[in-house]
Amino acid sequence: IQTRQLLEGVRVANRVGHIFKATIDLHVTLEVPVKKEKLIYLCHAATLLKVVENIYHRRSSDTAQNIFYIIQLLQSQIEKRLVPLKAQLEADLPAKSKTSSLSIFNLPFARSGKDMDTKILDSLASVVLALKMLHGNFNEKRKIILSLALDTVNSIKGGLLEEDRLKISSLVSELELITEINSFVEAVTDCSFLYWRREVMPTLFSMTYAQAEGTHQLQFVVNAFNDGVKLLKRGNAEDHVIAAYEQEIENALTDEVIKPLCRDIETDLRLHVHSAHLKGAVTVNPTRTGVRDLYWLVHMNPLRLTSKHICIKTRVETYLNAAFYNHAAMAPNNWKTYCEMRHLAEQKYGLELDDIHLPAQTLEQGVDVLDIMRNIHVFVSRYTFSLNTQVFIEKVSNTHDRKYINTIGAKHVANSIHTHGTGIMSTAVNFTYQFLAQKFVLFSQFLFDDHIKSFLVKEQHFWKESKEKEYPVIRADKLNKDIKKLGLTDDGLSFLDQFRQLISEMGNALAFVRMVRLGLLHHSSSTSGFTHAVKRKLGFEETAKELNMHPEAITAGRILDMTLESQDMGIEQKNYFAILTDVFAQELKSNGSFHLREFYLIIPALMINSVESMLQSKDKIFKRARDANNALLTDDGLVLGIAYILKVLDQDKQFDSLHWFDCAKRYFASEKARVEDEFDMDNIGSGMNGLHVWSQKLASISEVEVRNMQLVAKRLSSCFIELELMEYTFSTARVLIL
């Protein structure tokens, strides 16, 4: 079976090759152009020839192991048909010495008895020689001798039957083919004639790419045109001629396969990203346009040319890297879109693309950190801090009729550090310390005020004498209202409102220190990608000195050591909050600030005041009147400031003993349920009694009252959500202060 397969493959390739060559030659001779739809068959023919060659090449080791047994099998079949003839000739030779007639020869050959004996001996010798050539290695000499011997045997009339003669001739042909199987395969699959018809090369490459199964055919089509190099080498062509032909193949591949593939992948990525962001903007119907899986084309093995390899994946990655970088450079505001396309290319096509570094080096640097430090008192009053997103957001009232709001994040700080250096961290801590020192003076003055002190002393007596384990919301709300009765400013702010703003500004200052710290880490992480992580025993300067290098190299080593040392300082995990906490805690304890001991008792009223203010500010976001200028999106600086002051005054345990958040959430939930029960019509029973109660309740409540109760329930629900959000933020702030 294996013999038949080996021979059949060569025959099929031979027939395909003849048809391929004849088709092209006929079109050239008759000057008839090949239609584009017919070229696909020529492409299949070239692919089939190189597939056959590839199969024989891949199975060459198995063929080499079995070819000896195949040759022995064919030799035995030939010998099987020659042995009877040998026996017959051996039997006729002594018979001729007794009688003058030979039954196996025709009369025209019988000239004399001696001549006939010679014919028989020659025939017998030819058969014996042929049998002898069938034993041993079947080389070229044995092949020639066997052919001559069989020609002599075939000339014996009446010696072999016609069927045996044809069978022996077929077996000898197969034996010659098997012994030279590699040469025959190379000859019948040779496509070097395509060198003279290389004008069809771009079309065949384009058609191969357009086909769904083109991934598997592309390398074979390239191999077919690579055979032209063999023709040039056989003709002793110069090296530049061979290089020019190879470059022509590479150019055709680039223009007809790689560039269309790059454009298709980029288009697909754009459609995916735009369809996710712009609903209805991109409409793709797979039933009409079809679906092509380009993944396997990207990840196919590198295409082999004569002296080089072409990696399609690398070419596509280079194209997309350049495209994304150029587009992001021309439109920096779209850098995020190209980052999404880069991640999508990695997930869908397995492409390893470079990061788009442009946003870190764009002209949009934001506010300079040094300007913020010099005017930190202005910054903390004009910006609010979002602890969740770690971003400072400008207040709407400070936009001055602008249509946008400024934000400051870690990337802006990292850009400033890139400009001014890592020493900016110590400067930020020093400025913040000076600012907090001023604010603690105002903080102490507020709590030292006689009115505020009397309120807090009263709350202290109540809490000591109270048997309840939770601080009631009613007293916190009463304290808020009592302080408001002391007077209002021209802007309608109470003393507690101003105290709340004071603590918010302190929290914003602490958040600014954390923002600078995050920016420093961001800057250090971005620059650490260019340094080695291994710890060095000697610095670059000392190493340069030991190697007796040039003084300029020693200077460069010293500068590099200073840069790396600065980077290591930026990565150090130093807790600046703990430093600022310890400094003020020692200062306040040494001054004997006894009036600050009741600070934790004003926090519930402070939070009630903050909830009311935040709800009013959020309601103003949707208004277009002048009140919209007082809208706020967040004010997490307050909870950060409260957590910091509790840590400085060491009153965390006292505040936790109030169980404030649990009591407040339970209060607002119960109040909301009570209001909803007043106009709930679902739990009044059924039957005539239920109908009577329902009619009385409906008559006692007017439509205005129902609307007011709905507004009250909505307000209580908003207070509950805002207080719960404040609890979560406060827990996060306390973790940061630790």
N, C-alpha and C positions, 0 to 999 in steps of 0.2 A: 504493500500500500504506500509506504514512504517513497519507494522508487517511482511509482506512478505519479505521486504528488510532485516530486522534484522535477520530473520530466514535463509534466503538464504545465507547471508554472512557467518554465522556459518557453514552451510552445505558445502559451497564451500571450506572454510578453512579446514574443516574436511577431505574432499576428497583429497585435495592437500597434506595435512599432511600425510595421509595414503600412497599415491603414493610416496611421498618423502622418507618416512621411509622404505617402501617396496623395493624401488629401491636400496637404500644403503645397506639394509640388504641382499638382493639377491646377490649383487656384493661381499659382504664380505663372505657370506656363500659359494658361488660358486668359490670364490677366482679369480674373473675376474676383472682386473683393469678397472676403468672408463676412457674412452677416454676423452682427453682434450676438444674436440669439444662437447662432451655430458655433460660436467660439467656445461656448460652455462645454461642448462635447470634446473639443480639442484640449480644454483645460482638464477634463476628466481623464482623457487619454494620457496626458503627461503625468497626472497624479497617479494613475494606475501603474504606469511603468516604474515610477520611483517607489511606489508602495511595494511592488514585487521585489525590487532591488533591496529595499529596507528589510523585508521579511527574510530574504535569503541571507542578508548580512547578520540579522539578529539570531538566526538559527544556524549560523555557520559552525558553531562549536558542536551542536548536535549532528550536523551533517558530517563533520570531520570524524566524529566517533563512529558513525554507522556506514560511511562510504566504503570501507574495506569489505564489510559484509555484503553490501549491495553489489560491489564488483564481483565478489565470489559467487553471488547468486546468478548474475548474468553470465559469468563464465561457465558455471555448471549447466545452465540451460543450453548454451551453445555446444558444450561438450556432449550433452545428452543426445543431440541430433547428429553429431559427427562420429560418435562411437559405433553405431550400426554400420555406417559406410566403411569405417576402418575394418571392421570384422568381415564385411563382405569382400573387400579388396584382398584381405589376407587369405580368405577362403578361395578366391578366384585365382590367386597366383600359383599355387601348386596344381590347381586344376588345369591351367593353361599348359603346364609342362607335360601333361598327359594327353590332352586333346588340343586340336588346332582351332577349335571354335570358342569364342568368348561370348557368353550370353549378355555381358553388360556393355559391350562395345558394338557399335554399328559397323557394318562391313567396310564402308569407305575408309575407316581408320586402320584396318587390318592389312598392312602391306606385306609383312613377312612375320614369321614367328618371333624373330628376335626383336623386331620393332614393337610388336605388341607387348612383349614382356617388359620392354623399357617403358611403354606408356603406363602399364599397371604399376610398375615400380615407382615411376614419377608421381602418379596419382596417390599411391599409398604414402610416399614420402611427404607429399603436400598435406595429406590429412594428419599424418603423425606430427609434422611441423606445426600445423595449426593447433593441434591439441596441446603440444608442448608450449606454445605461446600463451595458451590460456592458463598456464600455471605460473604463479609468481607475480611480481609487480608489473602492472600493465602500463609500461612507459611508452614513449614515442616510437622507439625502435621496434618494440614488440607489436605496436599497433600497425606499423608499416608491413612488417613480416607477416602478420596475421592476415592483413588485407590481400597481400600477394598470394599467400597460400590458399585463401578462400576463393580467389579468382581462378586459380588452377583447379580447385575442387569443383567449382561451378561449371567449368568447361567440360567436365566428364558427363557425357550424355548418358542419361539413364542412371547416373550415380545417386543424385538427390531428387526427391520429389519437389515439385514446384512450391508446395506449401512449406516444406522445410527450408527451401532456399530463401524464400521471402522472410520467413521467421528468423533465420540466421542473420540475414542482412539487417533486419530491424533490431535484433539484439546487439549486433556489432555497433550500429549507429547509437543505440542507447548507451552502450559501454563507452564509446568515445565521448558522448555527451556527459556522462557521469564523471569520468576521469578529469574532464576539463570544465566542471560545472561552474566554477567561479568566473572563468574567462567568458563562457557563453552567456552567463547572466549579465556581466558587465557589457557585453556587446549588444545584446538584445534590448537592454534598458538604457542604452546611451542616448541622451537627448542633445548631444553637442550640435546637431544640425539646427537647433533653435538659435544658435549664434547668428546665423544668416537671416533669421526671421525675428530678431529681437524687437522689432517695432510693435509686436503684439504683447510685449512684456507688461507695460502699464495696464493694458486692458485686462489681461489675465489676472493680475494682482487685484485690480479693482473688483472684478467679478468674484474672485475668491473671498474678498472681504465682505461683499454683499450677501454671500450665501450664509445660511445658518450654520452649516457644518464647515465653514471656512477655517475654523480654528485648526482642524486636523489636516486640512489640505494645504495650508499655506507653506509649511516647511517643504513639502514634496514639490510644489510648484517652484519654489526657490531652488531646490536641488536640481530640477530639470534645467534651469538656466545656468546653474553653476557648472554643468557639464561643458559649457562653452569654453571654460578655462582649460579643460583638458585638450580641447581642439587647438587652442592657442599654444599650449605647451608642446603639443606634438609638432606644431609648425614652427617651433623655435622662435615664438614671438618675443619681443622685448618686454622687459618688466613693466615699463610705463603703459604699454598696450593692455597688458593683463590687469594692471591697477585701474586703468580707465574703464575697462569693461566691468570690473567689480564695483567701481563707484557708480556706474550706470545702474546696476542692480540695486544698490543701496538707495540711490535717489528715487528709483521707481517705487521701492518699498515705502520710503518716507512719504512720498506724495500721494500714493494710492491706498496705503494701509494705515500708517502711523498717524499722519495728520488727520485723516477723517475719524480715526478712533479717538484721538484727543478731543476733537470738536464734539463728537457725539457724547463723550463722557462729561465734558464741561456743560453741554446743553442739558443733559439729564440731571446733573447736580443742580443747575439753576432752576429747572422746572420743579424739582423736589422742594427746594428751599422757598421759592416764590409761591408755590401752591400751599405751603404751610402758613405763610404770613399773609398772603393776599387771597382770600377765599373767592373763587370764581374767576380770578385773573388768568389762570392757566387751566385749559381744558384739554385733556389728552384722552383719546378714545383708543384703547389697545386693540379693539376689534378692527379698526381701520388702519391705524399706523403700524400695528404689530408690536411684538415685544421681543427685543433682542437681549440675550444674556452676554454682555461684554466682559464678564468676569473671567471666563476661561480664555478669552483672547488676550487679556492683560497678563494672565498668569501662565501662558504657554511657555515652553522652554525657549531660550534665546535662539533666534534664527541663525543658522550656521552658513556663513559665506566661506570662500576659500581661505582667506587669511584673517578673518575677524568674525565676531559674533555680534548680533544686534539684539539687545534686550528690550522688548517692547515695554515692559513695566517701567524700566528706568527712563525711557524716552517720555512716557506719559507723565511720570512724576516730575520730570524736568519741565515739561510744558506747563503743567498745572501750577507748579511753584512760581514760574515766571509770570503766568497769567494772573494769579491771585495777588502777587506782589505788585505788579504794574497797575492793576485795577484799584487796589487799595491805596497805592501812592497817588493816583489821580483823584480818587474820591475817598479820603480818609474816613468820612462818616459812614462808609459801607464796610468797614473792616470786620464788623461782627458777622455780616452776611457771609463773607469769604471764610471766616473761621468756621461757621456752620457747614459750609460746603467742604472745607478740609476734613472736618470730622465725619461728614457723610461719606466722603470718598474713602476714608479709612474703613468705615464699617461696611459699606456696600461693595467696594472693589478691592479692599485690602491694600490700598496705596499708602505708602509711608511718606507723607508730605511734611515739609518744614513748617515751623511756626511762622506766623505773620508778625514780624517784630515791629511793624510800623507804628502801631498805636502808642508804644512806649517812647517813640522818638518823634512824635508829631509836633506841630507848632502849637497845639492846644495844650499848654502847660498848666492851665488853671491859675489859681491865686498862689503867689509865692509864699512859702512858709515863713520866710523872714519878715515879710510885711505883716503877716498874722501875729507873729511874736511881738513885734514892736507895738502893735495896736490890738493886743489880745482882749482888752476891755471892750473895744468896739466889736470885735469878732464874736465874742460870746453873747453879746446882746442882739446881734443881727442874725444869728444862725441858730437853728435848733438841731439836735442830734438824734439820729435814729440808731438805736442800739442793735436792732435786728440786721440792718443793711450796712452798718458801720460807715455812715455817710452823714455829713453836715449839709443841711438844707437851709437855704436862705429864706428868711421871713418875707411874706408877700408885701408887708408894709415898707420894706426897704428896696423894693424893685424899681421905684420911681418911674412908674408907667411903662416899664419894660414888659415885653411879651414872653419873657422866659425867666426862670429862677436858677440861680447859680447853685451848684453842688460841689462839695469837696470830698474826695475819697482818698484811699490809700495810694492810688496810682498818681494823683497829683502831688502828693507828698513825696513819693518815690522820684518823681521828675525833679523836684526841688533838691532832693538829696543828691541826685545825679549831678546837679549843677553846683551845689554848695559843699558837698562832702558829708560824711557820716558824723562829723562833730556837731551837726545841727541838733542832735538829740539832747546833748547836755545843755545847750542853749535853751531849748524848749522847756526843759525841766526847771531851769533857773527862772525864766520868765513866768512860768506857771506858779512857782513858789511865791514870787513877789506878788502876783495877782491874788493868790489865795490868802496871803497874809493881810492884804487890804480888805478882802471880803470877810475874813473872820472878825475883823474889828467891827464892821457893820453888823455882822451876825450877833456878836456879843452885845452890842448896843441895843439891838431890837429886843433880845431876851432880858436885858437889864431894865428896860422901860417899866415904870411902875404899873401901868395898866396891864401890860402883858404878863408881868411877874405875878400880879394878883390873880389873873385868870389861871395861870399855871399852878399857883399854890392851891387855889380852890380845887383844881382837878387832881392835884396830888392828894389832898385830904379825902376827896371822894374815892379815889382808887384804893387808898389804904383802908378806908372804912367799908368799902363795898365788899359784899360777899360773893358777887358774881366773878366768874373767871374770865369774862370777856368785857372789853371796853365797848359800851353801847354806842351805836351810831347816832342816837338822838343827842347825846352830849357833845359828840364831835360836830354835829351840824349846828348845835346851839352855840358852841364856842366860835365857830366860823361866823355866825350871824352877830354875835356879841362884839367881835373884833371889828366887823364891818360898821357897827354903830359908832365906833370911835371917830369915824370921819373918812371921807373919800378925797382923792386927788382930783385935779381938773380933768384927768382922763377917765375918771370913774373907777379908780383902783383903790381898794382898801389896803390897810397896813399888811394884812395877811397875803394879799395879792403881791405886794411889793416884796414881802419876805419870800414868797414862792419864787419870784423872779430872781431874787438874790441866790437862792440855792440852785436854781436852774443854771445860772451863769457859772457857779462853782462847778457844777457837774459837767457843763460844756468845756470848761478849762481842763478838767481831768480827762474828758473824752478826747480833747485835742492831743494830750500827751499820749494816749493810747493810739490815736491816729498816726502820730509821728512814729511811734514804735512799729506799727504795722507797715508803714511806708518804708522804714529802714529794713525790715525783714524782706519786704518785696524787692527792694533794691539789691540787697545782699544775695537773695536767691537767684535773681536774674544775672548777676555778675559771677556767681559761683560756678555757673556752667562752663566757664572758660578756665577754671583752675582745677588742679588735681587734688583729690581728697586725701591722699596719703600724707601723714604727718612727716615733716622733714626734721632731721636732726640738726642740720646746718642751714642757715639762710642762704639766699642766692648771693648776697654780697660776700659772705665768708667762703662760699664755694668758689666764687670767681677769684678771690685772693689766693686760695690754695692752688688753683690751676694756673696762677700767674698770667691771668688774662689782661687785656688792655684796660687802662684806667676808665675808659668810657663804658666798658662792659661792667666794671665794678660799680660805677655810678648807677648804671641801669639796674643792677641787682639790688642796690640799696633802695632805689625808688620802688622796685617791685616788692621788696620786703615790707616797706611802709604801706603799700597799697593792700597787701594781703593781711597785714596786721590790722589795718583799719576795717577791712571786711570781717575779720574774726571778731572785732569788737562789736560790729553791727549784729552778729549772730548770737552774741552772748545773751543768755536768758536772765536779764536783770529786771527785777520787779520795781519799777519806778513808783507805783502806787504805794507799795510798802514804805518806800523812803519818805514820800510826802506825808504818809500817815504817821509814821514815827516822829517826824520832826514837829508837827503841830500837836500831836498828843503830849509830848514832853513839855512843849511850851505852855499849853493850856493847863496842865497839871501843876506846873511850877508857879503859875500866876494865881492859883486858888480860885478859879472861876466857878464858884458855887451856884451862881444863877443859871448855869448851863445844864444843871443836873436834871431839870424837868423838861429838857428838849423833846424827849421821846413822847411826852404827853401831847405835844402840839402836832405831831405827825398825822394822827387821824383827821383832825380839822384841816390840816394842810392838804391831805389827799382828797378830802371832800371838796375843798376849794379847787383843787386841780381838775377833778372830774367835771365839775360844773363849767370851769373855764374851757376845758378841752372840748366838751360837747358844744358849747357856743362857738368855738373857733372852727370846728368841723362843719357846723351848720352854715357858716359864712362862706365855705368854699364854693358852694353852688349858687351864691348870690353875686350879682353884678353891680350892686350898689357900692357906696363908699365903705360900707361895713366889711366888704370882701377883703379889704386891705389888712384886716386883723385876723385873717384866717391862718390856721396852723395845721400842719400835717402830722406833726409829732413833737413831743417834748420829753424825750427820755433823759435829758440832762437833769431833770428834777429828781427822779428816782436814783440816778447815779450819785447826785449830790447828797441825798438823804442817806444812802448806804455809806458814803464816805464819811459823813459827819458822825453817824452812829459808830463807825469804826474808830474814829478819832476820839470821841467821847467815851468809848467803851460802854455803850448803852444798847448793844444788840440784844442781850438777854432781857433787859427791861422791856424793850419794844416787843419781843416775842411773847412776853408774858401777857400782853394785851390781847393776843389772838385776834388782831384787828381784821385781817382779811376774811377769816372764817365768819366772824360776826357780821361784817358788812355785807358779804354775799348772801348770807342767810336772811338778813333784814330786807334787802332789795328783792330777793326772790319771794319772800312771804308777802311783802307789800304788793308786788305785782299780782300774785295769786289772789289776794284779797280784793283788789280792784276788779280783776276779771270775774270773780265770783258774784260781784254786785250786779252785773248785767248778763250773767250766764243764764240762759233759758233752757238749757238741756237737762238740768238736775232738779226740776220742780215737780216731777212725778207725772202720772198719766191719769186718764179718766176725767170725770167732772170736777173733782177737787183740784187736779193739776191745771185744768183749763181755767178754773176760778182764780187760782193763785197767779197764773200767767197773765190773766187780764188785769189783775190788781197791780202786779209789778210793772207791767207795760204802761199802765195809766199813771203810775207814780214817777216814772223816769221820762223826762223830756228828751227830744232829739239832741238838743244842745248838751245836755248832761251826758248822754251816751257818747257823743263826740269828744267831750272833755275827758271822760274816763278812758277812752281809747288813747287819747294823747298822753294821759298820765301813765297808762300801762306801757306805752311805747317809750316814754321817758325813763321809766324805771328799768325797762329792759336794756336801754342804752347805758344807763348808769352801771348796771350789773356787768355788761360786757367790757366797759371801759375800766372798771375796777379790777376785773379779772385779768385784763391785759396789763394793767399796772402791777398786779401781783407777780405775773410771770417776768416782767421786765425787772422788777425789784429783786427777784431771786437771782436773775442773771447778773445784775449789778453787784450784788453781795459776793457772788463767786469771783468776779473780776477784782474786787477790792481786797480779797483775801491775800 
